[in-house]
Amino acid sequence: MIHSVLMFNNQGSPRLMKHYTPIPLSQQKELYDQIYNRIKLGEQQGQKTNFLTNNTESDATYQIIYKKYSGLYFVLLVDLEESPLRMLDFIHGFVECLNVCFEDVTELDLVFGWQTLQSVLEEMIVGGIVVEIDRKKIVQNIDELNGGHTSDNSLEGGVKRLGDTLFSFASGGFGTWSSSK
């Protein structure tokens, strides 16, 4: 079971915090700092693994599985029974879905597009259980949530969208808007 999905930037600022098991607010900041510090310490010591085990005060043991993508750490806190390689594959699939939804995702996209970020995560995980990993299906569902717009990344698609926008504007879009005010 996945207990938490976290995302940090290089400075340790949380960008995503989704908990599937309750963690008291008073302990969340301490947990984030502890995880971030362990990951950074491992990097400074030349650690070559993306898997850490953590023991908390309540003797609950879990795995910390993380992957760094362009300045962001994607972190999962999972049971010891979960396959670390499967969870790394999940993280990679999550990032690929975000990359398609945001067209070359950046940290700012995730900060300002948090609704899409949350939607992608909710399509993939329900109650701490991975329910969907088919990237095409996830992106299609997110696309339908956004009004059925397709993401055509080709040059022709961009020119067509620009042409449609200019045609709408020239057809009285601004004039209609300003006369109704």
Backbone torsions as a table, in degrees:
resi	resn	phi	psi	omega
1	MET	NA	142.3	175.3
2	ILE	-89.0	123.9	179.2
3	HIS	-88.9	-38.1	-178.1
4	SER	-151.6	148.9	170.7
5	VAL	-120.4	123.0	-177.1
6	LEU	-127.5	153.6	174.9
7	MET	-140.3	128.0	178.8
8	PHE	-123.2	152.7	170.1
9	ASN	-93.1	-176.2	-176.7
10	ASN	-63.0	-25.6	-179.5
11	GLN	-88.7	-2.9	178.9
12	GLY	91.5	8.1	178.0
13	SER	-77.6	125.0	179.7
14	PRO	-68.3	135.0	177.3
15	ARG	-112.5	-18.4	176.2
16	LEU	-150.7	133.3	177.8
17	MET	-140.0	103.6	179.8
18	LYS	-126.9	119.0	-178.1
19	HIS	-112.4	131.6	178.1
20	TYR	-102.8	-11.6	169.3
21	THR	-122.5	142.5	-174.0
22	PRO	-65.6	134.7	173.7
23	ILE	-128.6	122.7	-179.8
24	PRO	-57.6	142.2	-179.0
25	LEU	-55.3	-35.4	-178.6
26	SER	-65.2	-23.9	-178.2
27	GLN	-99.3	-12.4	-175.5
28	GLN	-64.4	-47.5	-178.9
29	LYS	-60.7	-42.3	178.7
30	GLU	-62.7	-41.1	178.3
31	LEU	-63.7	-45.7	179.0
32	TYR	-59.9	-48.1	-179.5
33	ASP	-61.9	-41.9	-179.5
34	GLN	-62.4	-46.1	-179.0
35	ILE	-65.5	-46.8	-179.5
36	TYR	-60.5	-45.1	-179.2
37	ASN	-64.1	-38.3	178.3
38	ARG	-66.3	-40.1	179.4
39	ILE	-66.4	-47.4	-179.3
40	LYS	-65.2	-39.1	177.7
41	LEU	-62.6	-42.4	177.5
42	GLY	-61.7	-40.3	177.6
43	GLU	-64.7	-41.4	-179.8
44	GLN	-66.3	-30.1	179.5
45	GLN	-87.2	2.6	177.9
46	GLY	80.8	22.5	179.5
47	GLN	-62.0	135.5	-177.0
48	LYS	-110.6	18.9	-179.0
49	THR	-116.1	157.7	177.3
50	ASN	-111.5	18.9	-177.1
51	PHE	-125.4	129.2	175.4
52	LEU	-131.4	150.5	174.2
53	THR	-112.7	140.9	-176.4
54	ASN	-131.2	137.8	172.7
55	ASN	-110.6	125.2	178.3
56	THR	-96.5	175.4	-179.9
57	GLU	-62.6	-27.6	-177.5
58	SER	-86.7	12.3	179.6
59	ASP	63.1	12.6	174.4
60	ALA	-82.0	123.8	-177.1
61	THR	-105.6	136.4	178.7
62	TYR	-144.7	165.7	177.0
63	GLN	-99.0	144.6	171.1
64	ILE	-108.7	116.5	-179.9
65	ILE	-118.5	126.8	-175.6
66	TYR	-142.4	161.7	175.6
67	LYS	-148.6	138.2	179.3
68	LYS	-100.5	127.2	175.3
69	TYR	-126.4	114.7	175.7
70	SER	37.0	60.5	173.6
71	GLY	87.9	-0.6	177.7
72	LEU	-122.0	135.7	175.2
73	TYR	-99.0	122.0	174.8
74	PHE	-98.8	118.1	-170.8
75	VAL	-123.5	135.2	173.4
76	LEU	-119.3	134.4	169.2
77	LEU	-104.3	116.9	-172.8
78	VAL	-132.4	163.9	174.2
79	ASP	-62.9	160.0	176.3
80	LEU	-66.0	-22.7	-178.4
81	GLU	-75.4	-18.9	-178.9
82	GLU	-71.4	143.6	177.5
83	SER	-76.1	120.7	179.6
84	PRO	-60.9	-37.3	179.9
85	LEU	-68.5	-36.5	176.5
86	ARG	-64.1	-39.5	179.9
87	MET	-69.9	-35.8	174.6
88	LEU	-64.1	-38.8	176.2
89	ASP	-64.4	-37.9	176.4
90	PHE	-61.4	-46.3	179.8
91	ILE	-59.1	-44.4	-179.8
92	HIS	-62.2	-42.8	177.6
93	GLY	-63.6	-39.0	177.5
94	PHE	-60.5	-46.4	-179.8
95	VAL	-65.8	-39.4	177.8
96	GLU	-62.7	-41.4	177.8
97	CYS	-63.4	-42.8	177.6
98	LEU	-63.1	-39.0	-179.5
99	ASN	-63.9	-36.4	177.9
100	VAL	-73.5	-43.8	-178.0
101	CYS	-64.4	-36.4	-176.7
102	PHE	-102.3	0.0	-177.7
103	GLU	53.2	81.9	-175.7
104	ASP	66.1	74.5	-173.2
105	VAL	-62.5	142.8	173.3
106	THR	-127.3	170.7	178.7
107	GLU	-60.9	-39.9	179.0
108	LEU	-64.0	-36.3	176.1
109	ASP	-58.3	-42.4	-177.6
110	LEU	-72.3	-33.3	178.5
111	VAL	-69.0	-46.0	-176.6
112	PHE	-88.4	-19.1	178.4
113	GLY	-109.0	42.8	-174.5
114	TRP	-63.2	-25.5	178.9
115	GLN	-65.3	-42.6	178.6
116	THR	-68.0	-40.4	176.9
117	LEU	-56.7	-48.6	179.4
118	GLN	-65.1	-38.4	-179.8
119	SER	-64.0	-42.4	178.3
120	VAL	-62.1	-44.7	-179.9
121	LEU	-63.4	-40.7	179.6
122	GLU	-68.9	-27.9	174.9
123	GLU	-70.2	-28.7	-174.5
124	MET	-93.6	-34.8	-175.4
125	ILE	-127.3	133.9	172.8
126	VAL	-129.6	119.5	177.1
127	GLY	61.6	27.0	179.3
128	GLY	89.6	2.6	179.9
129	ILE	-114.0	132.6	177.1
130	VAL	-72.5	120.3	-177.3
131	VAL	-111.3	-17.7	-178.4
132	GLU	-147.7	131.3	177.3
133	ILE	-127.4	-4.8	179.3
134	ASP	-72.2	107.0	-174.0
135	ARG	-61.1	-40.6	-179.7
136	LYS	-63.7	-41.1	-179.6
137	LYS	-67.1	-39.6	179.9
138	ILE	-64.2	-48.3	-179.1
139	VAL	-64.5	-38.5	177.9
140	GLN	-62.5	-42.8	178.3
141	ASN	-64.8	-40.4	177.7
142	ILE	-65.9	-40.3	178.3
143	ASP	-60.7	-41.6	177.9
144	GLU	-65.7	-36.9	177.0
145	LEU	-63.9	-31.8	-179.0
146	ASN	-87.4	17.1	175.3
147	GLY	96.0	14.2	174.8
148	GLY	79.8	15.0	177.8
149	HIS	-74.4	134.7	176.4
150	THR	-94.4	151.2	179.4
151	SER	-100.9	98.4	177.8
152	ASP	-97.7	106.1	-174.2
153	ASN	-89.6	2.4	-178.2
154	SER	-75.9	162.0	178.0
155	LEU	-62.3	-40.9	179.8
156	GLU	-63.1	-39.7	179.1
157	GLY	-64.6	-39.3	178.0
158	GLY	-66.1	-41.5	178.6
159	VAL	-65.0	-40.8	179.1
160	LYS	-62.9	-44.1	179.1
161	ARG	-63.1	-41.4	178.4
162	LEU	-63.7	-44.0	178.9
163	GLY	-62.1	-42.1	178.4
164	ASP	-62.8	-40.2	179.6
165	THR	-65.3	-46.4	179.6
166	LEU	-64.2	-39.1	178.6
167	PHE	-63.2	-43.1	179.0
168	SER	-62.4	-41.4	-179.7
169	PHE	-66.7	-44.7	-178.5
170	ALA	-69.0	-23.6	-178.9
171	SER	-81.8	15.0	175.2
172	GLY	103.1	16.8	-179.8
173	GLY	-59.6	-51.4	-179.2
174	PHE	-72.6	-41.3	-179.9
175	GLY	-61.7	-42.3	178.6
176	THR	-64.7	-41.8	-180.0
177	TRP	-64.8	-46.7	-175.8
178	SER	-70.1	-31.2	-179.7
179	SER	-75.4	-22.0	179.8
180	SER	-84.7	-8.4	-178.2
181	LYS	-87.9	NA	NA
